[in-house]
Amino acid sequence: MNMQDGGEGEIFVIGKDDRGNDIYALSIKGERGMPHRLVESFLRIYKIPRGNLLMVDSGVGDNFFLLAGRLLNRAGLLAALGRFFTYTGIKKMYGELTRLSAGVRDGLGKSLD
């Protein structure tokens, strides 16, 4: 899914949780609430119960790789390099995202079993 030029809106698989479920990252600059609305619409359209998907608003912030990726994604021929930097930036935040995800899972763990 690529909602805008420059790679913003792409969904990245960044790993798996301890139960083998995929963990995805989605970022849309300036539209903090859009990922929630997008996913909620998807769940409603396909009649998927809300408890089957947990979302974490990371609020972790940008790092050098994400900033470089954002700039390079806008530079036509350098977009592939920009995607690499974006992916690397997300991977560097993986530990923090894992902790945030675990906190959500642990808080709702009984409903996930």
CORTATA-V741724 format. One record per residue. N is the residue number from 0. RES is the residue in one small letter. PHI is phi in whole degrees, 0 to 359 (NA if undefined). Layout:
# CORTATA-V741724
N,RES,PHI + N,RES,PHI
This chain:
# CORTATA-V741724
0,m,NA + 1,n,228 + 2,m,279 + 3,q,217 + 4,d,294 + 5,g,94 + 6,g,87 + 7,e,294 + 8,g,94 + 9,e,287 + 10,i,259 + 11,f,249 + 12,v,277 + 13,i,249 + 14,g,149 + 15,k,231 + 16,d,276 + 17,d,290 + 18,r,259 + 19,g,86 + 20,n,279 + 21,d,293 + 22,i,245 + 23,y,246 + 24,a,235 + 25,l,220 + 26,s,225 + 27,i,228 + 28,k,301 + 29,g,77 + 30,e,230 + 31,r,305 + 32,g,274 + 33,m,298 + 34,p,303 + 35,h,296 + 36,r,295 + 37,l,299 + 38,v,291 + 39,e,299 + 40,s,296 + 41,f,301 + 42,l,298 + 43,r,293 + 44,i,300 + 45,y,265 + 46,k,53 + 47,i,266 + 48,p,302 + 49,r,302 + 50,g,290 + 51,n,280 + 52,l,220 + 53,l,249 + 54,m,244 + 55,v,238 + 56,d,274 + 57,s,295 + 58,g,54 + 59,v,291 + 60,g,100 + 61,d,275 + 62,n,239 + 63,f,304 + 64,f,295 + 65,l,294 + 66,l,295 + 67,a,297 + 68,g,300 + 69,r,299 + 70,l,292 + 71,l,291 + 72,n,298 + 73,r,274 + 74,a,259 + 75,g,34 + 76,l,293 + 77,l,263 + 78,a,299 + 79,a,297 + 80,l,294 + 81,g,298 + 82,r,295 + 83,f,299 + 84,f,296 + 85,t,298 + 86,y,300 + 87,t,297 + 88,g,298 + 89,i,294 + 90,k,298 + 91,k,292 + 92,m,272 + 93,y,305 + 94,g,301 + 95,e,294 + 96,l,297 + 97,t,296 + 98,r,297 + 99,l,296 + 100,s,296 + 101,a,296 + 102,g,298 + 103,v,293 + 104,r,299 + 105,d,295 + 106,g,291 + 107,l,239 + 108,g,310 + 109,k,296 + 110,s,280 + 111,l,266 + 112,d,285
